[in-house]
Amino acid sequence: MQGISAGTMERKRQIDREIRALESELLGHIDSELYCLNGLLRNAEQNWLSAGIKVTRDVIDAFAKRILDGVFMSRKVLDRDSAIEHIRKNFKDYHAMLKRNYQGADFDSILVQTVLNAECLSSKINFLNRLKKSGFLYLSDSVENLDNPRSDGMLERFKNACNGWLREWESLNGSQGQFDALNKKHARIMRFYLNMNAWIEPIAAITDAKLAEENLLSTYKTGMTCFEELREQLDSQS
C-alpha cells in the first residue's frame, strides 16, 4: 500500500462510489419491474375484459388509478389534452370495452376527470407536475418533474426531485433572513416552499416506498393547501 499515491486512492474511491450508484440504479429498475408484476397479479382477479362488466364509477376510478400507476411521471404528464390519447394508445382494449359497456354519455370526459382527480398519490403527483408544466409554480424547465415513487429505488429519486424544487424556490427567494420583506410574488413562492418542505420532511428517513406513499397521501390532504388553491384555476384554462 505504501507505493499507492493519494491520487490513485482517491480515484479508487471515486470508482467505488460510481459502482455503488450504478448498483443502486439497477436495483431501482428491478424494484420497479417487480412492483409492476405484483400490480398485475393484484389486479388479475378483476376481469377488465369481461363482456358483461357493469361500468360503475368505482370501476372507472379503479381504471383511472391503474392508468396513473403505469405512468413514469418524469416522462409523461397527463392533462386534458394528453390523457385520452395516452389511454387509447396504452390501454386500447380496456378503454374500448369499458366505453362500450358504459351506460351513459361522455365516458371519455368522465374518465379524464377521474384520472386528473383520483384519490391516490399518483394523481396528486401528476397534478403537481401539471402545475409545473403550466408555469404556475415559478420553476425552470431544468427542474425535474416529480416521479411516482412506486418502488424503494424510485423513492430516492422522488426525494431528490422534491429537493430540487425546494432549491429552485430558495434561489428565487434569497436567503432565509430576507423572507420578512417579501413582495407578493415571493410571498407566494415561499408558501409553495413551506408546503413542499412540510410534505416531504416526514419521509426523509423512510426507505420503504409503500410506507412513504401512505404518509405522502395523508400529508398531502392536510398540508398542500396552496397547491390545491390552483386546481380550479388550472382546470379553467384547460
C-alpha positions in Angstrom: 0.0 0.0 0.0 3.0 2.3 0.5 3.5 2.7 -3.2 -0.1 3.8 -3.9 -0.4 7.6 -4.3 -3.1 9.7 -2.8 -4.4 10.4 -6.3 -4.7 6.7 -7.0 -6.6 6.1 -3.8 -9.0 9.0 -4.5 -9.6 7.6 -8.0 -10.3 4.2 -6.5 -12.8 5.7 -4.0 -14.4 7.6 -6.9 -14.8 4.3 -8.9 -16.3 2.6 -5.8 -18.8 5.4 -5.4 -19.8 5.1 -9.1 -20.2 1.4 -8.8 -22.4 1.8 -5.8 -24.5 4.4 -7.6 -24.9 2.0 -10.6 -25.9 -0.8 -8.3 -28.5 1.4 -6.7 -29.9 2.4 -10.0 -30.0 -1.2 -11.2 -31.8 -2.3 -8.0 -34.2 0.6 -8.5 -35.1 -0.7 -12.0 -35.5 -4.2 -10.7 -37.7 -3.0 -7.8 -39.8 -1.1 -10.4 -40.3 -4.1 -12.6 -41.2 -6.3 -9.6 -43.7 -3.7 -8.4 -45.4 -3.7 -11.9 -45.6 -7.5 -11.9 -47.1 -7.5 -8.4 -49.6 -4.9 -9.5 -50.6 -7.2 -12.4 -51.1 -10.1 -10.0 -53.1 -8.0 -7.6 -55.4 -6.9 -10.4 -55.7 -10.3 -12.1 -58.9 -11.1 -10.2 -60.6 -8.2 -11.9 -61.6 -9.3 -15.4 -61.4 -6.0 -17.2 -62.2 -7.6 -20.5 -65.4 -9.3 -19.3 -68.1 -8.5 -21.9 -70.8 -8.2 -19.2 -68.9 -5.9 -16.8 -71.1 -3.2 -15.3 -69.1 0.1 -15.6 -69.8 1.9 -12.4 -68.0 4.9 -11.0 -66.0 2.6 -8.8 -64.8 0.7 -12.0 -63.8 4.0 -13.7 -62.0 5.0 -10.5 -60.1 1.7 -10.4 -59.2 2.0 -14.1 -58.0 5.6 -13.6 -55.7 4.5 -10.8 -54.4 1.7 -13.0 -53.6 4.2 -15.7 -51.8 6.5 -13.3 -49.8 3.8 -11.7 -48.4 2.9 -15.1 -47.1 6.4 -15.9 -43.5 7.4 -15.2 -44.2 11.0 -14.2 -40.8 12.4 -15.2 -41.6 11.4 -18.8 -45.3 11.9 -19.1 -47.6 14.5 -17.5 -51.3 13.7 -18.2 -53.6 16.7 -18.7 -56.9 17.1 -20.5 -55.2 17.1 -23.9 -52.9 14.2 -23.5 -54.8 11.9 -21.1 -57.3 10.3 -23.5 -54.6 10.0 -26.2 -52.4 8.2 -23.7 -55.2 5.9 -22.6 -56.2 5.0 -26.2 -52.6 4.2 -27.0 -51.6 2.2 -24.0 -55.0 0.8 -22.7 -56.8 0.4 -26.0 -58.7 -2.8 -25.3 -59.7 -1.8 -21.7 -60.8 1.6 -22.9 -62.9 0.3 -25.8 -64.6 -2.3 -23.6 -65.4 0.0 -20.7 -66.7 2.7 -23.1 -68.9 0.2 -24.9 -70.4 -1.1 -21.6 -70.8 2.3 -20.0 -74.5 3.2 -19.6 -74.4 6.9 -20.4 -72.8 9.6 -22.4 -69.4 11.5 -22.1 -67.4 8.4 -20.9 -64.1 9.9 -22.1 -64.8 13.2 -20.3 -65.7 11.4 -17.0 -62.6 9.1 -17.3 -60.2 12.0 -17.9 -61.8 14.0 -15.0 -61.3 10.9 -12.8 -57.7 10.4 -13.8 -56.9 14.1 -13.1 -58.6 14.0 -9.7 -58.3 10.4 -8.5 -57.8 9.9 -4.7 -54.3 8.4 -5.0 -50.7 9.6 -4.7 -50.1 9.1 -8.5 -52.9 11.6 -9.3 -51.6 14.1 -6.7 -48.1 13.9 -8.2 -49.5 14.3 -11.7 -51.3 17.4 -10.6 -48.2 19.0 -9.2 -46.4 18.2 -12.5 -49.3 19.8 -14.4 -48.9 22.9 -12.3 -45.2 23.0 -13.1 -45.8 22.3 -16.8 -48.3 25.1 -17.0 -45.9 27.6 -15.4 -47.9 28.1 -12.2 -45.1 27.3 -9.9 -42.2 29.6 -10.9 -39.9 26.6 -11.8 -37.4 26.5 -14.6 -37.5 23.8 -17.3 -34.3 22.3 -16.0 -36.0 21.3 -12.7 -37.1 17.7 -12.8 -40.7 16.6 -12.7 -41.7 14.5 -9.6 -41.8 10.8 -10.1 -44.3 8.4 -8.7 -42.2 6.6 -6.1 -43.6 3.1 -6.9 -40.6 1.2 -5.6 -38.0 1.7 -3.0 -35.4 2.5 -5.6 -37.6 5.2 -7.1 -38.3 6.8 -3.7 -34.9 8.3 -3.5 -35.3 9.8 -7.0 -38.6 11.3 -5.8 -37.0 12.9 -2.8 -34.2 14.3 -4.9 -36.7 15.8 -7.3 -38.7 17.4 -4.4 -35.4 18.9 -3.0 -34.7 20.2 -6.5 -38.0 22.2 -6.4 -37.1 23.5 -2.9 -33.6 24.6 -4.0 -35.2 26.4 -7.0 -37.5 28.3 -4.7 -34.7 29.1 -2.3 -32.7 30.7 -5.2 -35.7 32.8 -6.2 -36.4 34.0 -2.7 -32.9 34.7 -1.5 -31.6 33.9 2.0 -33.9 32.9 4.9 -33.3 36.2 6.6 -35.0 38.2 3.8 -38.3 36.4 4.0 -39.9 39.0 6.2 -39.6 41.6 3.4 -41.0 39.6 0.5 -43.1 41.1 -2.2 -46.4 39.5 -3.2 -44.8 37.1 -5.8 -42.1 36.0 -3.4 -44.5 35.5 -0.6 -46.5 33.1 -2.8 -43.3 31.2 -3.7 -42.5 31.0 0.0 -45.9 29.3 0.6 -45.1 26.7 -2.0 -41.7 26.2 -0.4 -43.1 25.7 3.1 -45.9 23.4 1.9 -43.5 21.2 -0.1 -40.9 21.1 2.7 -43.5 20.0 5.2 -44.8 17.4 2.8 -41.6 15.6 2.3 -39.9 16.2 5.6 -41.7 13.3 7.4 -40.4 10.8 4.8 -36.7 11.9 4.9 -35.7 8.8 6.8 -38.2 6.4 5.2 -36.8 3.9 2.7 -39.9 1.8 2.2 -42.0 3.1 -0.8 -45.3 1.7 0.4 -44.9 3.4 3.8 -43.8 6.6 2.2 -46.8 6.6 -0.2 -49.2 6.3 2.7 -47.5 9.1 4.5 -47.4 11.4 1.4 -51.0 10.9 0.5 -52.2 11.5 4.1 -50.0 14.6 4.5 -51.0 16.0 1.1 -54.6 16.1 2.1 -53.9 18.3 5.1 -50.8 20.3 4.1 -50.7 21.1 0.4 -53.3 23.8 0.5 -51.5 26.5 -1.5 -51.1 24.0 -4.4 -54.7 22.9 -4.3 -55.8 26.5 -4.5 -54.6 26.5 -8.1 -56.6 23.4 -9.1 -59.7 25.3 -10.2 -57.6 27.9 -11.9 -55.7 25.3 -13.8 -58.8 23.3 -14.8 -60.5 26.5 -16.1 -57.7 27.1 -18.6 -57.6 23.5 -19.8 
